[in-house]
Structures are given as C-alpha cells and as structure tokens.
Amino acid sequence: MQSQNPLIADFVKLANSAAGTVAGMTREARESARDRMKEVMGGMDFVSREEFDAVKEMASRAREENEKLAERLAALEAKLASK
C-alpha cells in the first residue's frame, strides 16, 4: 500500500537522488585517485623481479670473489713479511 502523502513521496525521491549522487561521487573519487596513483607510479623507476635477482646474484659473486682476493692478499703479505 503506497502512501498518498506527497511530502513523504518527495522525501523518498530526494533520499534516492542523494544516495545516487553519493555513489557517483564515490566512484568518481576512486577513479581519480587511481589515475593519480598511476601517474605517480609511472614516473618512478622500478625494476622487475628478474633484474633484481640478477643484480643480487652478481653482488653475491662479487662478495665471494672479494673475500677470496682478501685471503690471497693476506697470504702474500704474510709471505712478504716473513722474508
């Protein structure tokens, strides 16, 4: 059974319109924020996981070689000191 009161009908229409407007504003704000984040993230220089892993492996090898060279240098210095 519908109410015949025009004041209530107008209030219901207003509430429905407000809810639609709020939903539209929320959607627009979300899309705007997403676009801004894409712009910010697009300007940054990120590396891929594969590039990161490759550089990490290179650094590990360089560290190992550095340790070997340090041991070799220490042995040569000890040899020179004993002469």
C-alpha positions as CSV (number, residue, x, y, z in Angstrom):
1,M,0.0,0.0,0.0
2,Q,1.5,3.3,-1.1
3,S,1.3,6.5,0.9
4,Q,-0.7,9.3,-0.8
5,N,1.2,11.9,1.2
6,P,3.2,14.0,-1.4
7,L,5.6,15.2,1.3
8,I,6.7,11.6,2.0
9,A,7.0,10.8,-1.7
10,D,9.1,13.9,-2.3
11,F,11.3,13.0,0.7
12,V,11.8,9.4,-0.7
13,K,12.7,10.8,-4.1
14,L,15.2,13.2,-2.5
15,A,16.8,10.4,-0.5
16,N,17.1,8.2,-3.6
17,S,18.7,11.0,-5.5
18,A,21.1,11.8,-2.7
19,A,22.1,8.1,-2.5
20,G,22.8,8.0,-6.2
21,T,24.8,11.2,-6.1
22,V,26.9,10.0,-3.2
23,A,27.5,6.7,-5.1
24,G,28.5,8.6,-8.2
25,M,30.9,10.9,-6.2
26,T,32.5,7.9,-4.5
27,R,33.0,6.2,-7.9
28,E,34.5,9.3,-9.4
29,A,36.8,10.0,-6.4
30,R,38.1,6.4,-6.6
31,E,38.8,6.6,-10.3
32,S,40.5,10.0,-9.8
33,A,42.7,8.6,-7.1
34,R,43.5,5.5,-9.2
35,D,44.5,7.8,-12.1
36,R,46.7,9.9,-9.9
37,M,48.5,6.8,-8.5
38,K,49.1,5.5,-12.0
39,E,50.7,8.9,-12.9
40,V,52.9,8.9,-9.8
41,M,53.9,5.2,-10.1
42,G,54.5,5.6,-13.8
43,G,57.1,8.3,-13.2
44,M,59.1,6.1,-10.8
45,D,61.9,3.8,-12.0
46,F,61.0,0.3,-10.7
47,V,63.0,-2.8,-11.6
48,S,61.5,-6.2,-12.4
49,R,62.0,-9.1,-10.0
50,E,64.2,-10.8,-12.6
51,E,66.5,-7.7,-12.8
52,F,66.6,-7.5,-9.0
53,D,67.5,-11.2,-8.7
54,A,70.2,-10.9,-11.3
55,V,71.9,-7.9,-9.6
56,K,71.6,-9.7,-6.2
57,E,73.4,-12.7,-7.7
58,M,76.1,-10.5,-9.2
59,A,76.6,-8.8,-5.8
60,S,76.9,-12.2,-4.1
61,R,79.5,-13.4,-6.6
62,A,81.5,-10.2,-6.2
63,R,81.4,-10.5,-2.4
64,E,82.7,-14.1,-2.7
65,E,85.5,-13.1,-5.1
66,N,86.4,-10.1,-2.8
67,E,86.7,-12.5,0.2
68,K,89.0,-14.8,-1.9
69,L,91.1,-11.9,-3.0
70,A,91.4,-10.6,0.6
71,E,92.6,-14.1,1.7
72,R,95.1,-14.2,-1.1
73,L,96.4,-10.7,-0.3
74,A,96.7,-11.6,3.3
75,A,98.7,-14.7,2.4
76,L,101.0,-12.7,0.1
77,E,101.5,-10.0,2.7
78,A,102.4,-12.7,5.3
79,K,104.8,-14.3,2.8
80,L,106.5,-10.9,2.2
81,A,106.6,-10.2,6.0
82,S,108.4,-13.5,6.7
83,K,111.2,-12.7,4.2
